[in-house]
Amino acid sequence: MKQNLKKFSTYLSIKTQELPNKQPKFVVTLNGVEQEPYGKENDCVMFNMLSIFGNNQLTIDFLNKKADDTKIDDNGNIINDLNLELYKFSVEDYNLTDKIKQQVKYFTCDNQFEETFGFMHKNGQLIVEFQCPIFYFLRDHIQR
């Protein structure tokens, strides 16, 4: 089999926080192809995808957050919010969640780059770049 035709099983779980009358709206793409979730369990939406040999790019676009979707009590504590979080990410059953969260790029709707380690609190795009086979990614991203 040609290497560029080889596919790698990839799993993504996104934790959602909803409001009583509103669910977060988001789109997941892998290498430019929109992905459909296969299920939802508890507060997590799950995706099974196929990555390609070489460089891959996963994006999560958060689309429907408004300023008044964050509810704050009289003491300034957030009591209810609409948000997303990259909860789990694995390739070929190798859990990469912690490593990926350290390097994701999150650009908010006002073109600000924020280091939130996979937490999306505003509309914007979270970008995950990785390589397959996964040992390429690990080789390039293990801290020495």
N, C-alpha and C positions, 0 to 999 in steps of 0.2 A: 504494500500500500504506500502511495506517495505520502510523504510527511505533511504536505500542505493540505491533504484531504482528511487527515486524522482529526477526529473530534474528541473533546474532553468534557466529561460531565461536570457541570457547574451548578452549584446550588446557592440561592440567595434567599434570605429571609429579612423582611422589612417590618419592624415593629411600628404600629400606628397608634397614635393617640387621637381619639375622636372627641367631638363635642356631642351633647345630647341630640342635636338636630343637624349635624354636619360630619361627614367623613372626609379625610384627606384625599385629594385627587392627585394621582401621580402616574408617570409613565416610565417604564424601565426599557432600556434598549441595550442590546449587546451587539457590538460592531455594526451599529446603525440599523439593526432590525428590532422592531418593537416586540417585546416578550409578553406573553399572557401568563398570569398566575395560575397555578394548578390547585391552589387551595388557600384556606385561611384557618388558622388554629389559634385560639385565644386572641391576642392582639397582633398576630404576625401574619403577613401575606407572604406566601412561599412561591418561588420560581425554580423550575428545573430547566436548564439551558445547555446548549452545546457550544463550547469555546473552540477556537481553531488553533492550529499549530502556529506558534509565533506570538506576536503582539495582539492583545485584545483590549477593548475598551467597553466598559459597562457604564451607563449613565442612568441616574435617577433624577427625573424632573418633577419637582413639587410645584403644583399649579394653582391651588385655590386658597392659600392662606391670606387672611386679611388681618389688619391690625386689631380689630375688635374680637378676633378669635382667641386671643389670650385674655383670660379672665383673672383679675387680681383682687385679692381681698383688701380690707382697710389697712392692713399692715404691710402691703406690698408683696405678699406671697402669691405665687401663681397657684390658682386653685383648679383651673381647667384650661386646656390648651389644645391646639391642633398642630401636630408635628409628626415627623417621621424619623426613624433611626435605622441605619444599617445594623441589623441584629446578628446575622450570621452569614458568612461567605466561605464557601469551600469549593475546591476543584479536585476531582478524582478522590473524594472522601478525605482530602487533607484540609483541615480547618485552618483557614488563613485570616480569620476575623480580626485578631489582634494586630497582625502585621498590616493588613489592609487599612484598618482604621487609623493607623499612624501615618499613612501616606495619601489618603484620599484628598481630592481637591473639591472644595465646596465654594461655589460662586453664587452669592445671593442675587436676588432680582435687581438690586441696586449696584451690581457689578463689584461687590466687595468680596475679596477672598477671606474666608474665615476658617480657622482650624477648630473644628468641632468634633473631630474623630468619628464622623459618620452620623452626627445628629443634625437634622434639618429643621430649623425653627422659623425659617422664612421661605417664601417661594424662591426657587433657584435650582441649580443643577449640581449634583454630586457626581464626580468623575472618579472611576476606579480603573486604573491601568495595571494590567498583569500579563504575564507570559506563560505559554504552555509549550512543552511539558512544564509542570510547576517547578521542577528543580532549577530551571532557568531563572524564574522569579526569585526563588529562595537564594540562589547563588548571588544575585545582584542586590538583594535587600537584607541579607543577614548582617547585623552589625558586628564588626570585628574589633 
